[in-house]
Amino acid sequence: MTYHPLEPLSWYGYGQTTDDYVVEPAVVVEDAASQPEWQQEVRAERGLVAGRFLPVHRGHQYLIDFARARCQELVIAVRKQAGDGIDSRQRVEWLSELYPRCRVIEDEDYGSIQAVFSSETVHQDLADRLGAKLVLCDPKRQVVPISGSRIREAPFLHWRYLPDCVRPHYLKVVRVVGAEGSGKSTLCERLASRFDTLVVPEFAVELAEANGGKLDKGQLAEWAARHLAARQAMERQANRVLFLDTDLLTVALWGERLYGEAPPWIRRHEAHYDETLVLEPVLDGLSAQQVRERQEMFDKWSGTAGVLIKGDWASRERQAVTALQSRWKDLT
């Protein structure tokens, strides 16, 4: 057999980021004459990796990549039972994305299996039942020292062991809202720097600048669409927390304030937020009309569940950090 580069194998190693340990190949082309000698002797025709994958993590990837190198075809079976915290269909979706050339199933219709790959000896019974050989891989968890239970207990502490496609499941989305001039963008940038993560920008200023300095009514839908697209794109890249500099309700409120209405779908769209930071308006040095406008905008958030942030700029940052770390104890 000959190996040809096509898709990168997954990460291997101790506590490193994905980019540090990406290695090439792993598609097998049938060619017995060129098959490496060690594989001619021990490569199984069809292998199996079975587990709950709650969630899929780098240890699972190490096991699966190890199995892929030891068999011509690999079946990945997702086991499910009552009380699983993650839907089995979601786990199948993750594994199918990570391993599109493997057969990913959520039942026990394995077919003919010659080798069962596992890090646990309890799978000897499964191997015996299938008439297959049990091949152990990293049973002491020394190569990739992680387990699903440890991730479930403290996902932020073990973030580096989560594949990009799994991270949105544990990601916390924090929106920062309030009247104009209350420091939303500044606070988002400081929090993103503090927690080494990303911010979904506001987009309104950029759109207005492209339109001669005025936000046109027709641009409201574009503002909302850019916000949603950027959020979706950044959810895989963010580190534990993703900060939103404004949200869809803000877009709707501005539309109603400027034009008396906003596209109905913006208010109807159901968006999930794990926490809301509501910034008290900064009113110093403003005209009576500006004070009234900003207070009116702030009042629209009065019924929203969240954390009120006020005071000077340094105080606002301290309040926000304290609120987030109180909410999520493993957010350091």
N, C-alpha and C positions, 0 to 999 in steps of 0.2 A: 504494500500500500504506500501511497505517496501523500504527504500532507501538503495542502495548499492554503496559503493565507486567505481568509475570507471574513470571518468575524472574530473579534478579539476574545480570548478567554478571559474569565473573570479574575478578580483580585486575589492575590495570595499574600500572606504575611502578617506581621505583628503591627496592629494599631496604626496602619498607614492609610492615607486617603486613596480613593480609587485610582486617581491619575498616577500614583507612584508605582503601582504594580500591575499595569496592564501589559499583557504579553500577547504575542501573535498566535496564530492558527488554531485551527482545529476542525477542518472539514476533511473527511476521509474519502479518498477515491480508491475504489477496489483495484488492486494491482498486487497480487500475491508476491510477485518476483521482487518488488521494491519495498515490501513491508519490512520494517525494522525487525531484526532477529528476535528481540525480546517480545515483540507483539505477535510474531508468528506462533510463539509457544503459549502465550497466556491471554491473548485477546479473545474475549467472549463474543459470540455472535449477537446476543441480545441481553442487555442488562436492565436492572431495575433499581431506582432510588425511590423509597416510599417514606412519607413523613407527613406531619401536620403543617409544617411551615408557618408557624405562628409567632412572628412573621417570617418571611423569607429573609435570610441574612447572609453575610459573607461566609460564615461557616458552611451553610448549605451550598453556596456557590463553589467553595473549595471541594466539597464532597462530589458535587455533580460534575465539575470539570475533571476531577480525578477519575470518575466513572466513565466519562466520555472518552478518555484516553485509553480505557481498558476494554471497551466493547465497540462493536460496529454500529449498534443501534441502542439507544437508551430510552426507556420509559420512565417518566417521572409521575408518580401517583400521589395525589393529595388526599390524605385521610381526613375525614370529618366526623365530628361527634357533637352531641348536644353540649351547649355551653361554650363552644368555640367563640372567641372574641372577634374573629375576622371571618367573614363569609367565605366559604370554600371557592366560590366563583371568582372572588377577588384574588385569592391565592393562585388559582389557575391562570388568571390573567397576568399576574406578575411573572410567573414562571414561563408562560408562553412568550412573553416579551423578551425575557432574558435568554431563553433557549428555544428559538423558533424552529430549530432543526431536530428537536426532541419531541417525542409524543407525550403530551401532558394530559393526564386524565384525573377524574375525581371518583373513580370506582375501583373495583378489584378485578376488572377484566384485563389482566396483564398479558395474556397470551403465553407463548412459550418463553421462559426465562432461564438463562444459563448462569447468571451471576447476580446476586443481590449485594448492593454496595451500601454500607452503613457505617456509622461511627459507634453503634451500639450492638452489643452481643445479643440483646433480646430479639434481634431480627434473625437469629439462627432458626427459630421455629418457622418463620416465613420462608426462609431459604429451603428448609427441609420439606415443607409442604409443596413447594414449587419444584422440588428436585434440582435445586440450584446450589451453587457454591456461595457461601457468605464471604465477602471480601471487606475487611475492616479498613477504615480510613480515619486516622487521627482520633482514636477512641478516647484519648486523654485530653482532647481539645487543646493541644499544645501549639499547633500550627496557627489556628485561628481561635483564640480563647474566648468564645462567646456562646451563648445559648439563647433560645427564644424567651425563656422565663426571665433572664436578666434584662433583656431588651424591654419586655413588657413591664417590668418593675420600674425601670428608669431609662426610657428611650433616649432622652437627651444626653445622658452620660455615655451611651454606647452608639451615638449617632453615626460614627465612622464605619460601623459594621452594617449599616443599612444601604442597600442598593438605591440608586436614584429614584427608581420607579416606586419604591416602597415608602420613601420619606414623606410624601404628601399625606399618608395615612396618619402620621404622628405629628406633622407640622402644625404649629399654632399660628393662626392668622389674627393679627392685631390691627384694628383700624384706628387711625388718629383723626378726630373730627373736631369741628368748631368753626367759628366765624373767621372771615379773612383777617390776616394780620395777627392771629393768635399763636403763630410759631409752629404750625403743623409740620411744615417741611423741615425746619431746623431740628425739631424734636425727633422726627423720623430718622434723619441722617445721623444724629448723635446716638440714638438707640441702635441703629444698624451697625454703627462703628463699635459700640459697646459690646454687642452680642455677635459681632462678626458675621453679619447676614445682609439681606437685601431689602430694598424699599420699592414698592410699586409707586411710581411718581404720579403727580396729579394730572398732567396733560392739558389742563384748561389754559394755562399761560401759553404753552406751545401752540395750541390751536388758535388762540386769540391773536398771537403775533403773526401767524400766517394769514390772518384775515384783517390786517391793518389795525390791530390792537383791540378789536371788539369780538366777543364770542357770539357768533351768529346762532340763531335758534336751530338752524339745520345741523349745527355742529354738536348739539347735545348728544345725539345718538352715537356720533363718532367718538365723543369723549367717553361715554359709557362702554362702547365696544373696545376701545383701546385699553381701558381699565381692566376689563374682563380678560382680554387676550394676554396682557402683561402679567396679570395675576396667575393665570394658568401656566404661562411659560416659566415664571419664577418659582412656582411651588416645588419644582424638582431641584432647583439650584439653591434655594434658601437653606440656611443653617439653623434648624430647630424652630425659628420664629420668622415670619414674614410680616413686615410692616406695610400698611396701606396708607399712603398720604391722600386721604379722602376715601369716599366709597360711593356706591350707587345712589344712596339716599341724598347725599350731598349734590350729586348731579341733578337729581329731580328737584331739590329745593332751589337750586340756582335757576333752573328752567322756569319754575313757578314764580320766582322773584323777578326775573328779567322779562319774561314773556307771558306770564300767567298760566303756563302749562309746560309739561315735558312729555316726551314720548311715553305712553302708558306702560309699555313693556319694562321700562326702567324700574318703576315702582313694583311691578308684579314679579320681577326676577328675584328668586330666592337665593340669597347669598349667605354663606355661613361665616360667622366671625367668632373666634374663641374669646376675644376680649375687646373692649372699646375704651379708648382713652378720650375723654371729652375735655377739650381745652377751654378754660375760661377766657373770655375776650380781653384783649389789651386795649384800654380805652384812653390812656394818657395822651394828651396833645391832640385829640381829635375834635372835630366840630360837633355841634349838637346833633346834626343829621347823621354823621358817621357813627356816633355813639348809639343812636337809636337803631340804625340799620344793623350794626353788629350785635347789639343786645337782642334784637328780634331774631336774628339768625341763630344765636346761641340758645335762645329760649325754645327753638324747635327741637333741640336735643334734650330738653329737660326730662322728658319721659323715657329716655333711652337708658337701659341698664348698662352701667359702665363705671369707670373710675374718673372722678373729677380731678383735673390737674390745674393748679393755679400757682400764683406767685411769680417770682422772677425766673429768668431762663435756667439758671443753675438749679433752683428749687424744683422746677418742673421736671427736669431730667432725673433728679433724685427720686421724686415721687413716682415717676413712671417705672424706673428700675425696681424700686421697692415693691410696687404693686405687682409687677410681672414675676419677680422672684418669690413673692408670697404666694402667688397663684400656682406657680410650677416650681417646686422645691429643687429640682435637679437642673434648673436653668441657671448656669453660673456665668 
